[in-house]
Amino acid sequence: MIKAESNFDPYAVSKAGAQGLMQLMPGTVAEMSIRDVFDPGQNIAGGAQYLFKLLKSYGNELDLAAYNAGPGTVKRHGGVPPYPETQAYIAKVKRFMAEFVGGEERVREEGDAYILEYDRKTYSIRKSLVEKIS
């Protein structure tokens, strides 16, 4: 998703005002209690929480459509909106997911951080930046 949203640029800003790696809109930044949208850890943690919320509400491709076009737009259209940008976005994210699949992912807790190991790389995210969602 980050590849599709910002091409890994933590300082990316869209014409619509979306910011950071996961291209979060100001309302989402506030909703997810993100203090610094350009901090990669906070941006990813907030974006992941928001995506999880959408997955629980929509699932399937609708979560990606809601992430791109907004939940209200998906509700108004009763599904994936007929916007070429949104349809291309869904296809792009799916393509990137297929390209990135193949590595083994493991998550463990270590002190005040979650440690994610993927494709022989290690990433650390402070627990204080991640709200547990059940």
C-alpha positions in Angstrom: 0.0 0.0 0.0 2.8 2.4 0.8 4.3 1.8 -2.6 1.0 2.7 -4.2 0.3 5.7 -2.0 3.7 7.5 -1.7 6.3 5.3 -3.4 8.0 5.2 0.0 8.4 9.0 0.3 7.7 9.9 3.9 7.3 13.6 3.0 4.8 13.1 0.1 1.8 15.4 0.0 -0.9 14.9 -2.6 -3.0 17.6 -4.3 -5.9 16.6 -2.1 -3.9 17.1 1.1 -3.0 13.5 1.9 0.4 13.3 3.7 3.2 10.9 4.5 4.0 7.3 3.6 0.4 6.1 3.7 -1.1 9.4 2.4 -3.3 10.1 5.3 -5.9 12.9 5.1 -6.0 15.4 8.0 -9.3 13.9 9.3 -7.7 10.5 9.5 -4.6 11.9 11.2 -6.8 13.4 13.9 -9.0 10.3 14.2 -5.9 8.1 14.6 -4.3 10.6 17.1 -1.2 11.0 15.0 1.1 13.8 16.3 3.6 13.9 13.5 2.2 12.7 10.2 5.7 12.8 8.6 7.2 10.5 11.2 7.2 7.1 9.4 6.4 5.1 12.5 3.4 7.2 13.4 2.2 7.4 9.8 2.4 3.6 9.3 0.9 2.9 12.7 -2.0 5.3 12.0 -2.5 4.1 8.5 -2.5 0.5 9.5 -5.1 1.2 12.2 -7.3 3.0 9.7 -6.9 0.2 7.2 -7.8 -2.4 9.8 -10.9 -0.4 10.7 -11.9 -0.4 7.0 -11.1 -4.1 6.7 -13.5 -4.8 9.6 -16.2 -2.6 8.0 -15.8 -3.6 4.3 -13.4 -6.4 3.5 -12.6 -7.5 0.0 -11.8 -4.8 -2.5 -14.2 -2.3 -0.7 -11.6 -1.6 2.0 -9.1 -0.5 -0.7 -11.8 1.6 -2.4 -12.7 3.2 0.9 -9.1 3.9 1.7 -8.7 5.6 -1.7 -12.0 7.3 -2.3 -13.4 7.5 1.2 -15.9 5.4 3.1 -18.8 7.8 2.3 -18.1 7.4 -1.4 -18.2 3.6 -1.2 -21.5 3.8 0.8 -23.0 6.2 -1.8 -22.1 3.9 -4.7 -23.0 0.7 -2.8 -19.6 -0.7 -3.7 -16.5 0.3 -5.6 -17.1 3.7 -7.1 -16.9 4.0 -10.9 -13.9 6.3 -10.7 -11.0 5.3 -13.0 -8.5 6.5 -10.3 -10.1 4.2 -7.6 -10.3 1.2 -9.9 -6.7 1.7 -11.0 -5.6 2.1 -7.4 -7.2 -1.2 -6.4 -5.5 -3.0 -9.3 -2.1 -1.3 -8.4 -2.3 -2.3 -4.7 -3.2 -5.9 -5.7 -0.3 -6.0 -8.1 2.2 -4.7 -5.6 0.9 -7.1 -3.0 1.5 -10.0 -5.4 5.0 -8.7 -6.0 5.9 -8.3 -2.3 4.5 -11.7 -1.3 7.0 -14.4 -0.9 8.9 -13.3 2.2 8.1 -14.8 5.6 6.7 -12.3 8.1 7.1 -12.6 11.8 6.2 -10.2 14.6 7.4 -10.3 18.1 7.4 -8.0 21.1 10.7 -6.7 22.5 10.7 -4.3 25.4 8.7 -1.2 24.3 8.6 -2.2 20.6 7.0 -4.5 18.1 9.6 -6.1 15.9 8.6 -7.0 12.4 10.8 -9.3 10.4 10.1 -9.6 6.7 12.2 -10.7 3.8 15.4 -10.7 5.9 14.8 -7.1 7.1 13.9 -6.0 10.6 11.6 -3.1 11.4 10.8 -1.7 14.8 7.7 0.2 15.8 7.3 1.7 19.3 4.3 0.2 21.1 3.3 3.6 22.2 2.5 4.5 18.6 0.3 1.4 18.1 -3.2 1.2 19.6 -4.3 -2.3 20.1 -7.5 -3.0 18.1 -9.6 -6.0 18.8 
